[in-house]
Every structure is written in structure tokens, then in C-alpha cells.
């Protein structure tokens, strides 16, 4: 057997085409320019690559020319009359001339006996500037004419700009610089066009444009890299025979791999400097020690954390050598010159009972594989275990559990969610958010033990598995310490940031012995912790699962009820305390299910909000209220509650306007009641939508006034038509002088601001008398009238009006 029996397999690990292997002069071109990670390319290769890039574009020249001329003609027809005809003619002529020049260059190329094999770098620059000039000409109409164009002309400009960006970008993808310049110029022009327009949604359109433009640019760059890699692979394939021949002749002198040969006793038959350097021993020592002993001596110097892997690799190598059959790429860790390296050992038995093979240093590739493993199992922001690693950890704990065996080891799964984290991202940016997550991760590590598993599940969610617990209280105490630690201020750059944490705790195995079950139970406990005011630790209880099942049943029934429109409205009058008339009734949702019975509004509305059914529910109730309102006297108004989630709907204003128009109801006969929570997070422009609704003529009421943190601020920011004093103040007026004082102050303030005041929750005569003494003019509650069906409400209105 010769060395050539072994070398081909080894050569596959080498990358032919480098200067060292071919002897060609290398340029200083880098991977950033040509997409071949870390590899320097010869001038000859670069010239051939440039030729292929230009040739691919040139083949599309006739089609691109026809498309551009066709677009010019259409643009001239559509835009004729916006600007002076001479300008359009000059613009059209310039584009046509540029495309004509491209066609001339293409024609000269196809007339040649064979396509050009080499191209200079200047040619690429000219092609790039040519593309940029064409893009600049196409950018003029949207940039300068969009704001004065009609709606149809704007639609045309939008369509042709989008088409040119996509078609031009991908037509030029083999030259990423040209494609990016072309697409970037048109994208910038489109942004300018939208920014200069009077479209109400221009900001959102600009954000969408920038997002899609980014995706397009990234796709172009990726396609260009794939093209370059494909071309370089073809070039490599063409030169493969020459490269392999050269490597075979010069292998022992130039390769980083080392050839080795031992006799039947595994003693080296010959040594050389490269073999001595590889083992870190002199030639004399190599010649007197067998191969396996040298490996074992080297591995003895490895650190403890890798000794297990080293022992496994040594066993595999020893077994392969004793088996007498060829083997390939056994990976072995070694300690050479106090540095951990990894070898891939390949060998075949010789006729005389010895071995002949190759040792390859795969340290870099092994480190790369380790990095890939870390990326798959570790969170790149915090360094904690990621979701995949966390789930794997849970599975490894649950797999050996034997529920029939008593006294199982007690473990706890903690589901942790940060409070107010979104506000940090919005106020300080995502970089500060990432730093905050790192601080939280450090605090989680500092309050847990080595055997515990801490993970970042995603976003601001963390998971924790506590092992070897003595009792349930130990886990709860650790959870409380974690909450207290995370509640401490975090110094991020120059800002002191406060966040909190809510934690749900589920115990293994009593709360679940399956991964999906225990995770669900920990999340249910977390949900309860957040519902109780955040910053809490809540242990899972079976009633939580029952509650979740009940809410799921309600959700399914609610979906069916919304489809069949079986929900109804009851109407509770608001009586004027001076003249006794009723000028407004509040529409209150009611639902009776055949299987579930009568369901409280607070329950099914909260389920609707969690399941995103609130938009359908809200539209159904608004439609019913307006339909009923159209049948009642023209001086009566109806108040309809609006959920904060409904107000976040971008189309809420149009929906209200369409509903009023459909039922021919005047806008000032509809009152929309909102709570302060709808205004706390103005990321959906809640105040702006309220202004739009008020501009329609709709009346706006601030509900539950006095219970929020910023009620007075919102009175200053928005001119509400009416405020409703929360029932908690009204019910306590008779017993609490403070409540009576607050109610009086609210009434006086509302009068000064020219806002009507409604006292809700009037259940007895005494609070009613006190309200009259304080000057309150409108009251609502069971003492006034209970909610009525539409027919009963009509009779009640007729009686009092």
C-alpha cells in the first residue's frame, strides 16, 4: 500500500486555490468583497469572477432595456401634465440613452467569438455608476412629483417604484454594490415621497417601506454571495486535477497534516520534525515510545473538565487499532505545549501488521462546532441556557422519574417574567434592555446553586429548575429572594432603572411529570402572580388548572356565540337629579349560554381580551347599541364601553363611523366610555384616536375616574365630555368623610372644566341625597334603575321623559 492510498481522503480537508498551493500572485481582496470567508483570491481568479458577474447581468440587458423603455412610455403618459412636457421628454431621453448604451455594449459582447473571460475592476465600477445613474433618474418622479400627484398617479408612482426596486435589485444581484446603490436610491426617493405627502399613515408606510427595503437589500447581498460562491466553486472544480497533483507532489513539505507509520508494536518506523512538533517530543523519545502511550501521556495533562471526553476518545482509538480494520477521523483531544488541541486520526493497516495514516489538526473546526453548539443551547445575550436547552434539561429530569416509587427527589420549576421591561426598551433602547437582561441573569445566578439550571426562555421571560430541595418552603424562599433582588435598582450606563419580577412555582413531580404539563402549571401560577399585582410569588394550585379549563370552555362558547350573535345588551338609565329626565342610558353586555348558563360580563370580557375576541365582541355590541338607538327618541344618547384593546385597533375610528352611518344615527348620540388603562400605554396613539372620534362628533367619557394614577393629567390632555365617579367613592360617601370630600372636589372640578359628571354605583337613598347636596346632576345605579331589556327600557324612558 502506498501513501496515495491514504492521501485523497486527507486532501478533501484542504482548500485548493490558495496562493500557497498554486503559486499564483495573490491580491489583497478580502472576504467582505468577494464573499469567500477569509480566503485571498488571485488576480486571475478575481478577473474571471468579475467577468462572470458582468456576463450574467449583460445577458438580461435586452429585457431590461425593453422594460425600462416600456416603463418610460407609461410614466410619460401618466405624469403628462404634472410638469412641463419638455422636462418629461428630457427625462425620457436620458433614460433611453443610458439603456441604449447598455444595448450597444451587449451587442458588441454577443458579436465576439466567445464571451470575455476576464474583466478589470474599473469595469465593475462603471457598471455600478451606470446603475446608480439610472436609479437616480427613476428616483426623480416619486421624489419631486408625488406630493402634487393625484391619488391614481401616486398609486402608479408607488407601483413602478416598488417594481423597479425589486426587479432592478435582483437583476443586478451579481454586483451587490450596484444592486444596493440602485435599490437604495429608489428606496430613499420613496421615503422622500411618502414624507412629503399628506397621507395620514405616511409614518407607518415609511416604516413598512424601510422594513421591506432592508429585507430586499439583505436578500440581494445573500443572493450575490451565493452566486460568487457558486462561481468560485466552479473555478475550483476546473482546477481540481492540477491542484491535487501539486499537493500530492509537495504534501509532506507543505501540508499542515502529518503522515505517520508504526509497526505491529505501534512504534514509529520513521520520525521527522513535523511529527516531533505535533507531539511536542524529540525524535528520540518518539522512536522509543509506542503510539498509544504517547497519546495517553499527552491526555494526562488535560484539564479535569475534558478528561471524560479524552478517556472516551482514547478507548475508541485503542479499540480501532486492536481491531485491525481501517478507520477514519477518530477525534482525540491532546495537550501539546500546555495547549488543548484536537486531532482527527485516520489510518489503514499495512501488510506487515503495522499502521499507516494521517493526523489532522482540527482544533479550529472543533472550536467552531463548540460555538455552534453553544449558539443552539445558550442565550447569546445573557449566556444562560436558552429555551431549547431548558426544555432538554426538563426532559432529562423527567425521563428517569418512577412515579410508583415513593420519596422522589423534590424539584421546582420557576417561571419568571420581568415587570415593566417593555417600558425600559421603549425609554432607553434595546441596548439598555439587553444590558438589563444581563444584570438580571447575574442576579439569578448569584441566588441559585451550581446544581440549579437557569435559562432565558425568550424576551423578558426566564426559567429556573431548582434541584435537591429539602421542602417546598425552600423553593418559595429562593423565589422571594429572587424577586427582592430583581426589584433592586439596576445601574445601566448613567441611568438607574427599576424593574420587578413575578414568579410562578410548580413542583416536580407532584404538579406534573410531563414537560408540557409542568410548564403549563408554572405559567398558570405566573399568570396568577401578575394578576395579583405583579412582584409576587405564587405556587401552583389545582384550582388554577380548573380555572384555566373553565376559561377555555368560555372562550370556545364565546366564539360560537359571536358567530351566532346571541349576546345581547341591557340598558341602565342615567337620571338627571334636577328634572328627573333620562337623557342617556349605558349599554351593558349580557350573555346566557345554554350549557354554561348566565356568565358575568367581567368574566367573558376578560376572556375576550385574552383571546383577541374583544374586537369582534366590541363591534357586535356597538352595532346592537346603534341599531337600538335609531329606534329611540332623538334626544337620547347611549353610552358604550370601549376596551383598551379595541382602542389599540388602527381601524377603530372607521368602524365607529361606518356603524353610525349604517344605522343613520347622529354621532353626538353615541358616548364611548374608556378607562384610564386605555391611555396608560400610548404606543397605539390612543389619544390621537380619541381626538379623531371626537372630531366625528362622538362624545367621550372617562370611566372609573379617581382610581388611576394620572386621571388629572388626562383631563388636561383631552377634553372629555363627561367623567364618571367610580362606584368605590360613591358607596363609601355615607361612612367615609374623605370619600365625600373627594366626590365634592371632582364635581366642582368637572363643573369648572365644563364637563358633565355621572355618579355610578348609587345603590341606596343616602348616597343619592349626599350627591344632590354636593351638586351632582346625574346618577346611575340600582337605586335609580336596574339594567333593562330594550323593550322595558323604552317603557321606562317614556315614563320619565
Order of alpha helices (4+ residues) and beta strands (2+ residues): alpha-alpha-alpha-alpha-alpha-alpha-alpha-alpha-alpha-alpha-alpha-beta-alpha-alpha-alpha-alpha-beta-beta-beta-alpha-alpha-beta-alpha-alpha-beta-beta-alpha-beta-beta-beta-alpha-beta-alpha-beta-beta-beta-alpha-alpha-beta-alpha-alpha-beta-alpha-alpha-beta-alpha-beta-alpha-alpha-beta-alpha-beta-alpha
